Amino acid sequence: MCGIAGIIGDITNNDLIHSMAAAQSHRGPDYTGFWKNENISLAHNRLSIIDLEAHSNQPLVSNCGNYILVFNGEIYNYIELKKELNYNFKTNSDTEVLLAAYIEWGKKCLHKLNGMFSFAIWDVKKETLFAARDRFGVKPFFYTKIDNKLIFSSEIKAIHAYGINKTPNKKVWANYFAFGSYGMPNETFWKDISQLSGGHYLEYSNKNLKVEKWYFFEKEIKKYQKKYTYEEVKTKYTNLLKQSIRLRFRADVAVGFNLSGGLDSSALLTFVNQQENSENIKAFTFYTNDKRYDELPWVEEMISITNNPLVKVLLKSDEVENLSKKVAYHQDEPFGGIPTLAYAKIFEQARKENILVLLDGQGMDEQWAGYDYYLKNENTNIIQGVNKSPFKKEVLSKEFLAFAEKPKYPKPFEDDLLNKQYRDLFYTKIPRALRFNDRVSMASSTELREPFLDYNLVEFAFAQPLDYKIKNGIQKKVLRDIVSEFLSDSITYAPKRPLQTPQREWLGNDLKDFVSNKLDEIENSSFSNWFDMNKLKKEWQNYLEVDNDSSFHIWQWLSLAFILKESSN
């Protein structure tokens, strides 16, 4: 896990690439390298996970000297791919395997890669750049094309460090407040800065930019749409999951585990502990000392079965203000509230204990239809755990609300449930969670791996019939039946608990003054014209006195205060 950056065009100021690398140095504290000529500057911040030796530092130059690679992520099947390649390898890294794969197979190499990645390869002779992002967009890639130059990086702040103005993209912000959208896969909250969508590649040559889709999920799942018996599905999925975990244990540093009290992470830990090299893997969990929300009873029940060492990380309300500032700096865009702060503390603690790789259970709900709204026919709100719409469009000014356009997502399938799952995988739930998770993990210079997002697993589960996913009102039926022989019924059949922190209560009580001060900052800023401030203050008072069913809108306003403090209108 690392950071990459580049400037393609007439390079007259070499300090700019150094400023970009410095802005995201937390992504790779072990080594920072550069490669430059008159047309391009590349930078790489390295977090050493596989082949810790200096010869695997980047930018990596091919044996022929014609190809220069900067790479962020992991190619989990690099050992298998290495056997297929005719290349004189000088390292034991997955980085060199990726470079050799591109040299031998060109862009077709993408379909052979099992991993999380964003990378860029410069062809010295052709003076062309090829960049790509993994299937689900686990690893980030941001870019802007300005003044006949292409600038790219792993974090938005690095592009701002280049000198691109920090100007809000009003459409994305308006959609966030009005509809809870975090932008389409190619958008950011900042004007003139785009992101390469998951499953897409980019080519840049002669000042011309082309972006193409390379991963066609809708086609890939067809190979699994033959009718399997229920028992065949259980067996095949179990084998695919074990393979995914086995690949994600490939590391030359210690591996740990993020554990909640839910089915997904408990199931994952069950199979993690069946790996040969998983002895005494540490599990990390957070809690807030509020029994209404904490999942510690289920976590401790799970640990009593697996006997893993458990590290419990406490988040207190008086930490929220300072932690919010830190996390907001690393996020660059709005993030998911106090649970994200708690999650950030887990990575801080893991780093202190020299655990540089953590596994977690992201991605199971989307492939096996685990969210409550999958049971409903209407295209309902996708915010879990609230009874009515958490969005407060009425507090927005008419002028600002005019920028909002309700997002429309593709519906490639005839079945409504599949379209909801597809939306969540590629447009809403997963892109949002992956962005939050990448930035909180990298803020502490740690790597996060998500075994459930192995594309083989996702494709296979997605393709299965509805009654394998939801039966008699029980969701994720296959997974529950797989783990039932290992786990107690209280874990196997536990309902989904969407709220894991007392965010609603803290914002209205312990943190009331903090919130009020932030709302005052908005009122006294150049962004006050985005709102009808009287209505906003009235809604805040209503939250304090009557209605705190949802705190999402309160956190939206805080996000504005956190993120836009030093921005231009």
N, C-alpha and C positions, 0 to 999 in steps of 0.2 A: 504494500500500500504506500503510495507516494504522491507527489505532486508534479505535474508537468506544465510547461509554459513555452510559448514560442511567439516570435515576431517574424513574419515573412513579408519582405518588401525591401526597399532601400534602407539599410541599417546605418544611420548616422550617429545614433546615440547609444553606445553600448551600456550605459548606466541603466537604461530602461528595463532590460531583461534581468538585471541584478535586482532592481526594485521589485519586479514581479515575483522573482524567486523568494525574496525576503518576506514578501507579504504572505506567502503560504509555507513558510519554513517549518511550521508545526506539523505539516503533513509528512515531512521526511527529515528528521533531525540528525540522521547518521552521516549524510554526505550531500553536498550540493555541487552539481557539475554543470558545465556549459559547453556548447559547441556553436561556433560562429564562423560565418564568412560574410562577404559583402551583401548577400541577399537574405540571409536568415540568421536568427539567433534562437537557440534552444536551451532550455534549462530543465533541470530535474532535481527534486528534493527526495532523497531516498530514506525510506524506513525499511531497514534490512530484515527480511522475513525468510527468504529462501536464498541459499548460498550467500553467506554473510561476508565473503571475501571481497577485497577491493576491486578485483578484476570484474566484478559484476556491477560496478557503479555505472551510472548513466550520465549523459547520453551514450548509448552503445553504438559503436561503429562496426559495420560488417567486415568480414575478412577481406573483401574486395575493396573496401573503402568507399563504396558508392552509396550505401544506405545508412542513415543515422536514425536511431530509434529513441524516443522517450515514451515510457510506459508506466501507467498507474494501474495496479490491480494484481491479480494472480491468474495464471493459466493452470488450473488444477490438474489437467491431464497432460502436462508437459513431458512427463516421463514416457508415456505411451507415444506421444507425437515425435519425440526425439528419435525413436526407433525407425520411424518412417522417413526421416529426412537424410538427405545426402549432403552433409555439412560438416566441416571440421570444427567441432565445438571446443571452445577454450574455457568454458565455465560450466558449472552445474546448475545454472539458473534457468528459470522459466522465461526470463527476458530474452536470452539468446535463442531459445527454441521459438519464441514468437517471431523474432527477426528472421530466422532461417525459414520458418513456415511461410512468411510473406514473400521472401525471395524465391522460394520454390513454387508456391501455389498462387501468388498474387492475392487479390481480394477474396478468392475462393477459400483462403485459409480460415476466414471467419467462421465458416460452417463447421470446421473441425475443432474449434476452440470450445472447451468447457471451462468457463471461468467468469470472473468479473473483470472488466477491463475498459480502459479508454487509453488510446495510444495514438502517436503520430509518427510517421516515417517519412523522412526527406530523401528523395532521389536526387543525388548530386548532379548526375549527368543530364537528366531531364528537367531538373529544377521544378519538381512537382512535390506536393505534399499529399499523403494519404493518411486519413485519420478515421478511427472507428470507435464505436461504443458498444458494449455488450448488449445482449438481447433485451434485458429488462431495465437497463440503465442504472446498474448498481453503482458504477463509477462515473463521476461527472466529467463533462467536457463543455466549457463555455467558450464563446468566441464572438468577435466583432470584426467587421470589415469596414475600414475607414481609411481615408487618404491613401487609397491604393495599397493598403496593407491588410494582412490578416493577422489578428492577435488572438491567441487562445491560451487557456489555462484551466487548472482544476478547480479554482475558486474565483468567484466574481471579484473579490477584493484585489486579486492580482491584476485584473484588467483595469480596475480603477487605479491601481498603483502605476499602471502604464501612463495614465493621464486622461482616461475616458471619464467625462463628467458623471457624477453620481446623480442622475436625473431619473425620477420615478417614471415607470411605464404606467400611465394613469388607467389604461384599460385593464391591466392585470390587477392593479390595486382596487379598482372599482368592482371588478368581478369577485375579488376576495371578500370585500365587505358585503356585497349584495347577494352572493351565491355560495360563499365559502370555498371558491375555487383557488387553487394555488398556481393557476396558469396551465396552458397546454404544454405538452412535452418539449416543444421547441422554444417556449417563452421563459423569460425571467421577469422579476419585478422591476427591472431597470431598462430604461430606454437604450437602444442601440446594442444591447447585449443579448445574444441568443444562446441556447444550448442545443447541442447535437442530441436529437431524440435517441432513446434506447433502440437498438436494432437498426441503426442507420450508420452510413459512412459518409465521409466528406473528402472531396478531391479539390485541390487548389493548384491551378497552373495558369501562367500568363495573366495573372490578376483576375482570373475567372474562378468562381466558386460554384461547385455542384454538390448537392446533398441528395443521397439516394437511400432508400430502404433496402436492407439486405436480409432481415429476418421476417419471414412471412408466417407468423404464428397460425393464422387461419388455415394455411395449407399444411403446415407441419403436423397438426393434430390429426389429420385424416388418416395417417398411418396407424393410429390407435383406435379408430372408430369401428373396427370389427367388434362383434359381440363377444366379450369375455364373460365367463361365469363369475359370480361374486367371489368365489374362492380363488379363482385365477387372478382376479384383480388384487385381492389381498396379498397373494404371494408375489406377484410382479412388483407391486408398489413397495412392499417390504424390501425386496432385493434392490430396487432402484434407490431407495432411501439409504440403505446400508452402503451402497456404492458411493452415493453423494457424500456421506459423512466421511467415508474412508479417504476420498480425494481431498476433502477439506481439512484433514488432519496433517496434510503435507506442509510442514513448516520446520525451520531450524531454530525456532524459539518456542517458549511455553504457550500452550493453548488453554483457554478457560471457557466458561459458559455463562450466558445470561439466563437466569431462571425466573420465570413468573409462576404463579400458582395455577396457570391455565393448562388445558389439555396439550396444546401444541408444543410448548417448551418442555413439558413433562415427558411427552412422547419422544421428543428429540433426545433428551438426556438419557432416556432408557436405552436408545440405540447407540448413543455416544459411548455409554459405558460398556458396550459390547465390543468396542474397538480394542485391538491388541495393545495399543500404546496410550490408552486412556486412564491408566492407573492414577488415582487421586487427583483427577482433574478438578480444579476449583470451580464452584458455582457461585455466581454473584447475583444478589437480588437487592431491591430497594424497598424501604418501608417509611412510613411517616408517623408511626405511633397512633394512627387513627383506625380503630377496628372496623369502622364502616367501609373502609376502602383497602386496607392492607391485605395482601395475599399471603402473608407469612404463615398462617395455619396450613394452607395447602402446600406451600413451599417446604415447610418443615416436615410435613407428612411425606412428601416426595423424597426428601433427603433421608428420612428414616428408612426408606426402601433401598436407595442407591448408595448411601453412606459416603457421598462426596463431601469434601470439606466445603462448608458454606460461609461466604463472606456477606454479612448483612450491612447494607449501606443506608444510613439514616438521612433523610432530608427533613430539615426543620423550616418552619415558615420564616424565621428571621434570616435564613440564607438566601431567600428567593431574590431579593433586590440585587445583591452583588452577583449572584450566579446568573441572573437574567442578563446583566450587562455583558458578562463574559460570553455566554452562549449566543446572544444576539450578535456580537461581533463576529463570531465564527460562522453563524448561519447565513449572514448577508441578506436574508429574506425572512418573512414571518415563519415562525415555527410552532410546534404543537403544544404550547402551554407548559404547565408545571410538570406533567409527566416527562417531558423532554429534559427538563432540568434534573429530575431524579435520575433519568437514564444517563445523563452526562456525568453525574457523580460516580456511577458504576465504572465508567472508563477511566476516570481520574484514579480511583482506587486500584483498578487492575494495573495501571501503569506503575503505581507506587509499589506493587507487589511483583513487578517484572513479568506480568502476563501481557504479552503484546498482541495476542490473537484471541478474540472472543467469538463464540458461535451463538446465534440466537434463532428463534423460531418464526421469523417473518416469512409470510407467503402462504401459509397453510389455509387460512380462511378464504382466500381468493380462488384457490384451486379446488377446494372441496365444498365451497358454498357455506361458509361458517357464520356469516353476518346475519343478524335477525331480519334485515330488510330483504334478504333473498327469499324469505317466506311469503312476502307480500307481492301482490300483482302490480300495484302502482309503482311508478318510478319515484320512490320516496326519498326523503332526506337521508344522506349517507353519514351523518354524524351520529355515532352510537351513543346510547344512554340518555337521550333527551326525548321529551314527549311532544314537543312542537318545534317549529322552525327556530333555529338559534340565530338567524340572520336578522338584522335590524336595518333594513333599507331605508326606513322612514327617517333615520337620523342623518342621512346623506343629503347634501345640497342637490338641488335639481340639476345644476350645471355639472357637478361631478358624477352624479348617477347616470347622466347621459352617456358617459364613456363605457358603461357596463353593457356587456352583451352576454346573455346567458349561454354558457358553453354547450355545444352540441357534440355528442360523441358518436363515433361510427357504431352501426349495428350490423355487423357482418353475418349474424346468425338468425335463423328463423325463431329460435327459442329465446324468450325474454330473459330467462335466468342466465343463459350463456352470454348474452349481451351485457348483463350487469357484471358478470365475472370478468368479461373482456375489458369493460370500462375500468373496473377497479385495478386490473393488472397493468394496464398500459396508460391510463389517463388520470386516475384519482388516487386510490389508496396506496398502491405500491410506489409510484413515483414520489409521492409526498413522503412516505415513511422512509424510503431510501435516501432522500435528500436530508431529512432530519438526522438519520442514523450515520450517514457518511460524515457529516460535519461535526457531530458530537464525538464520534470515535476519533476522528483525525485531530480534533482540538487537543486531545490527550496523547497524540502520536501512537494510537493503537489501531489495529486492524479488526474489522468486523466481517464475519463470513456467515452467509445465510444458506444452510444446506437445503431448505425447502424450496429455494429458488433455482435449484438445478433445473435446467430447461427440460431434461428428460422426465423429471417428476411432474413439473407443471403441465407439460403437454399430455402426459398419460392421464393424470387425474382429471384435467379439464374435459377430456374426450369421453369420460365415462357417463353413463345414463343417469338421469335425475334420481332414480330410486336407489342408486349406489351412494349418492351424496346426501340426500335427505329422505329419511324413511320414518313414517309415523311421527313426523314433527321433529325427529332427532337429526341434527345436522352433523356433517363430517362423519357419517356413519361408518365408512370404511376404516378411517383412522381409529375411531373408538373401538371397533372390533379387533383391529390389529393389536392394540396395546392393552386390551382388557385382560390378557393373560399375565401381564406384568404389573398392572397398576390396580389400585382399589377402585371401587365404583364411585367413590366420592371425588376422585380425580378424573376417571374416565368419562363420567357422565355429568361433570360439573357444568353449569350454565356459563356462557360467556360473560365476563365481568368487564364492561367497557370503561368504567371509571376506576382508576387505580390510585388517585390522590384526592385529597379534600380541596381541590382547586376552587370549587364554588364557595365553600365556607371560608377558606383563607382570604380570597379576594374581597369578600364582603365583611370580614372581621379583622383578623390579624394584619392584613395588608391593605386595609381600607384607606389609610392615609397615603400609602405608597401609590395606590391607584389614583386617588384624587389628585395628587401632585402631578402624575403623568398626564392626566386629562387637562390639568391647567397648562402643562407644557404645550399640549396640542393647541389649546385655545389661544396661546400667546405666540404660536408659530405661524409660518407662512402657509401651513396646511390646514388652518382653521376653516378656510373657504371650501374644503372638501365636505364640511358638515354643517348642519343646522345645530350650532352648539347648544342652544337652549333645549332642543329635543334630546340631544345626547346627554346633557346633564340631568334632564328629567328621567331618562331611561336608566341612568346610573342610580338615581335616587330610588326609582322603582325597584331596581335590583336589590338595594340595601334593605328596603322596607317590606317588599311583597314577593317578588318573583325572581328566584334564583334557580329555576329549573335548568337553565343553561348558562354557563359563564363564557361560552365561546365568543360572543360579541364583545365582552369586556376584554378578553385576551387579544382580540383583533385590534382594539384601540391601543392597548399596551404595545402591541407589535409595531404600530405606527410610531409611537413615541421612542421605542428602542432603536428602530432601524433607520428612521429618516432624520434623526437629530442633526446630522451634518450634511444633509442633502439639499439640493436646490429644487424649487417648486416647478 
